[in-house]
Structure formats: C-alpha cells, structure tokens
Amino acid sequence: MAFDIDMIKKVYANMTERVDAARDIVGKPLTLSEKILYSHLWDGKPTTAFTRGKDYVDFAPDRVACQDATAQMALLQFMQAGKPKVAVPTTVHCDHLIQAKDGAAADLKNANSTSSEVFNFLESVSNKYGIGFWKPGAGIIHQVVLENYAFPGGMMIGTDSHTVNAGGLGMVAIGVGGADAVDVMAGMAWELKFPKLIGVKLTGKLSGWTAPKDVILKVAEILTVKGGTGAIVEYFGPGATAMSCTGKGTICNMGAEIGATTSTFGYDESMERYLRATDREDVADAANKIKDYLTADAEVYANPEQYFDQVIEINLSELGPLLNGPFTPDLSTPVGKEMTEKATSNEWPLQVEWGLIGSCTNSSYEDLSRASSIAQQAIDKGLKMKAELGINPGSEQVRYTAERDGILGIFENLDAKIFTNACGPCIGQWARYSDPKNAPKNSIVHSFNRNFAKRADGNPNTHAFVASPELTAAIAVAGRLDFNPLTDKLINENGEEVMFDEPTGWELPPKGFEVKDNGYLEPVEDGSGVIINVNPDSERLELLEPFTPIGNSIKGAKLLIKAYGKCTTDHISMAGPWLRFRGHLDNIANNTLIGAVNAFNKKTNFVKNQLTGDYAGVPDTQREYKKAGILSVVVGDHNYGEGSSREHAAMQPRHLGVAAVIVKSFARIHETNLKKQGMLGLTFVNEADYDLIQEDDTFNFLDLNEFAPDKQLNVEVVHSDGSKDIISLNHTYNQAQIEWYNEGSALNLIKKQNA
Ligand code: F3S
C-alpha cells in the first residue's frame, strides 16, 4: 500500500465532474483550494455555494496519517468505535518518541528499548485495523507522506499540525486532533468551517542564499502567528512554479506557524518531477490528464484580488535570507547588521552554540544537499566549526540516498551528529542537558518550524532562531547569530580571510532515490485474529473510559487559572519528557497547564486553591477540586491553544474536571478539540471582560439549558467580596457539536450511532 492509484483515479474522476458543478453553483472561476474542497464534499456533487469563514461543511478526506505521539490516543479512541477496519487509507509513523543524543544507531536502539511497549501497541493496532505502519527510524511523518502518499488535488487529514506539509504536492492537507481522525477512520464525515482564502503571489525567482524557507519566514512576518487563522493560503505565480516540490512543502509546512488551516500550490512540473522521482509515474500520468483541475482557473491568478479574501505579493528576487525568532516564528530579522543591533539591544546571545538541520520542515534531499555545499566549503576553505551541528534526515529514503551520494559524509567530516530519521530536537527530544531548567542562556539556529521557549531542549534560556538549512549551516560554521554570509569574511585555520560562495544543491538526487529497507509494514488482510494487549499496570498506555456529560447546569465552578499572554498547546500539555505518557490519560494529566502563566502572580504552575487558600501546581489544585466534586473554569488570552493539534490539551483538562475554557480567541484546532471532548470552549463577547476575572472567582452559567447555535451564553461571575459581573460569551458550536457536548464527547456519540 505504498499508494493507492485506484483511489487517486477515482478522486480525479469525481473531481472533473464536481469542479464543473461547483463552478456553475459558485458562479465564478475557482481557486485551487475551492476545487479541492468542493470535490471532497461528503455529500458528493456540490449543490450549494458555501460562505467562506461561516458555513460548516462535511468533507470526505482521502487519507489519514498519525504520528506515534498522537496515534496512541487516536487509536485508543478508534478501538472504542467498534469498527473492524479503518474506512480510509491510514498510516501510522513512529517519529516523535526517539531522543537525539549520541547519534542515529545508538538513539534508535535506545528508543526501541524504552518505547517498545508503545511501538508494539501501535504496530499491533495498525495490523488489526488495516493501517500502514512506518517503524521507528523510517522517517518523519510529513516527509514520508510527501514521498509516498501525497497527490495533487487530494485531501488528507493528519494528527499533527504540520500535516499541511503535503500542500507542497498540491493537496489540501490539514492537521487535526486525534478525535477528528477517529471520525474519518470510522467512516464518518469530517467537519470544517469553509475556510477563507489568502492568495500569495510569488513573482521573481529565488537565487543565491535565498531559499523557500525565507518565503515562509517573510509570510510569517507579514501575517504574524494569527494572520492565517481560518484560511487556506494558496501560492501562485512564476516564483511558485520555479521552486522545487519539497521547497513548496517547506512553505506549506510552516503555514501552521501563521495559524493557517492549510496552504497549497497548483500542480506544476516540479510536482511531476517529484512524483516520477519517488516512483509514482502513474500518479503523475493521472494528474497530467486533468491538469486544469489541479490548479486555479486562469482568471483567478490574473485578477487575484477578485477571488481571494486577501492577497499578498512577494518578489522573490528582492527577498534575502532571514532569521526568525527568538521564542516566536514571526519575529523576522534579515541576516547581518540589523541582527547585531536587535540582538544587542534585546540581549540575545550573539554566540551560536548549535545549528540543527532537519525536522519535517527542511529535511529533504535538496535541503541536505544545499546545506552540505556550505559544509564542504568550510572544509575546502580550512574553516573550523564554531558551533556544533546536528542533522535529522527526513526519511530513510533521503538518508540512504544522501549517504550514498556522500552528503552525510561531508557533515560527518565536520564532526556533525547524524541523528535518527525522526523529529528529535524539534519536539524537545534532545538530551542536550542533564538539568535543562537551570541551563545557561544561549542561542541556537535551526531549520525547524517552531521556536517557542523550551521547545527544542527544555531550557527556557535557549534563544532559538529559525532559518533555511544552508543559512543554518553557515551560521554554525561562523558561530555568530549576526553572520551575513553574503558580505562577511571568516578567518580560517591559516589566518586567511575567506568567504562562502553561494550554496548549491540538487532538487532531486541525480542518480535517483534509493533505499534498502524503508521501514514500512503492510497490515494483514484480515486482522480479526490480531490480539492487542494493554498491561493494566502500564504507565504509558491506558484504555479509555467514556467521559460523563457535564450537563447543562454548571453552578459554583471555580477559576482554575487565568492564563496570561501566550498559552499554546505546549503550555497546556507540555511535550518533551511528557511525550512518554501520551497514551495514558491520567498520567499525562499531571502536566495540565503547567506551562501557562498565572495572570495574578506571573508564575507558572502556581495557582490558588480556592478551597484551602493555598498555592500549588495546577494539576494538583484541579485534582483537589475534582475530589470535592467541583467543576472549574480556565480563562485565557488571544489565540489560546495555538501550536499543535494534540487533543490531550483538551482531554486532560476534561479528565481532571474542567468544564469550560473562556478566552479572547482560540486557535482553530484546539477549539474543535474542546468541542470533541464534550467541553465548553467560549469567547468573551467583550474582550475587556477578561480583566474582570479575579483570582477567587466562582462561575454560574445562567442559560446553558438554552445552548443553541448562534446564541450567546451568559455566565455570572461571583467575586470574593460578593460582587458579581454578568459576562456574555460567544461560541461557534453548531447543532451537531452541541450534541457532542450533550453526549459527553463526540466519541460517545459515534459509539451510540454504531450500537
Ligand atoms: Fe516532528 Fe517537528 Fe515536524 S515534531 S512532525 S519534525 S514539527
């Protein structure tokens, strides 16, 4: 099941008919995004024109992909749905649970021993339910999907925010929580608010030091981490078609960092080349037959302002290399002088200690080859590395081919560590320090996508900057954050001044891709006899119990925490060492909101227990409320829950007894996850009401018995002095989602319907 050509041909046959019907109904030329959306309606041929940013629409995705950290909970949930097999092609990829420490061989061996229970569980559930399984070391989910499964015009969902990477091959690919994936795996429709559309016109051409990464770093600067919320970003123009397919993947990948639903590009020759190079001649042939359906109608790109909700234009010929960070991916600084000034005034360490190349964002053959051209120059010009260098190839196919072609050897000549084909430092799986909390202030540069505090190494004092692989390599050689490879000279071992030439590389391996064992396991045809064992004493896996409905009378709920500022899914359910408990709800719940900053004392994991007046950690305090049978409320700021798609960030508070999360605004995936788990995700009608919330507040919901679509809810907030405020709250629940709430969770409803 490398890929299913019959399924793809069926999608293409539907597409021609459905796109033509959609064009008639919408009454104007269509963007690529609309073509893909309208050809994947759950109800088949389009009969209605949907309003962008408003209508909830049921879709039928072609594929599902899960990574090992999120797959545990997704599969535990799927097991509860009572189905013999997954309804759509699904794959599981073991990439998150492998720590980077001593290098690939030792690290993989270690992961296979420490996480064998989880890997065995995922393998046997995959085998039983007809799911393709990619073993630890096979590669990072999104690189493997791009190489094997993504196809132009397709729609997929995945239990990871960077599923959007497959937009590089012309898909609409969207990161979802495990609960959404379970719906699709169980043969149900998948619901999404019809997205708005942002068009990005790329003129000019990338050259020299400027890479696809710089395009998305620039877009992140323009749109910020919130700017893409609720929208698909569609790239087009001569700059887009001139770029490699994997470069397009990089751009789509980091669309997650601007909050975009997804990003995509129209089918072009770079995609065809990539399909043929990755052994998918028949997909390329099938795509070529319906080319016009796999890109927007010509009129759209000629007059984009008329068809997109927002249009941005970037001239790639004028774009230079950028460094984004620290602590947020939208803070953009051009290389060189401006960085010197910013770093000095903000006290960012100018000395760089590590350069890391890899992650799903930038670990293609092209990325490694361009970065290696810089590494080779360092060797040729007698330069010594000033920082350490670590490499995570994106897949075994990329690794094997890069090794064969001498690319990895170049890095090794510079004493770089070649880590496993896995996420590694990108997800905090990096054994950099024995005591990260007390580790020193320092700067690192990486080609990953996320750079939130503590993300890579658990050290709150690590300033992480995001850059292209080639710039990361150059900065690692120079050891300085403000190194500008276009103008700056370095002193080599002979005391001579030398400069880097522009990076060079190959879009695709000149001798073709090669791999001995790609790490894929095909499931058995009939999995009914496969037994799945979960040890009841396991600390890593726990079978799920259905949630009890919260009900429509929430009175006397206590404020658990009023989160101040950024509260991402990393703050709500921290990654790093906690990844090991992803399959055990009660154990992982001990990290609930421990990264969120308490608005009343600006401390993390230090909140007032209203029953005792004492201050303690968030999970401990919440467990006290639960023991006393008291529900609680979490209050938050803007874009609450941005970051990843992990439904743990919703399941954990739910498991511990949080009834409602009230914020100024939500990140889309997290809001949906709260709904799926049968909780209330609500927003202040008047954002300033956030300021009314005090530390000892009690919440009485006044009209939850009238919970209905498009109808505000009201909550009475009782302060410690007895005074009260009535606060109005918005919600985005439609009738079906209110049913999830009423049943206790979406899964409870699926089970009821399957009974
Ligand atoms: Fe893995 Fe980092 Fe991508 S965690 S899936 S490499 S964003």
Boltz pocket constraint, residues with backbone or C-beta under 6 A from the ligand:
constraints:
  - pocket:
      binder: B
      contacts: [[A, 95], [A, 96], [A, 140], [A, 141], [A, 142], [A, 160], [A, 162], [A, 359], [A, 360], [A, 361], [A, 422], [A, 423], [A, 426], [A, 427], [A, 448], [A, 449]]
      max_distance: 6.0
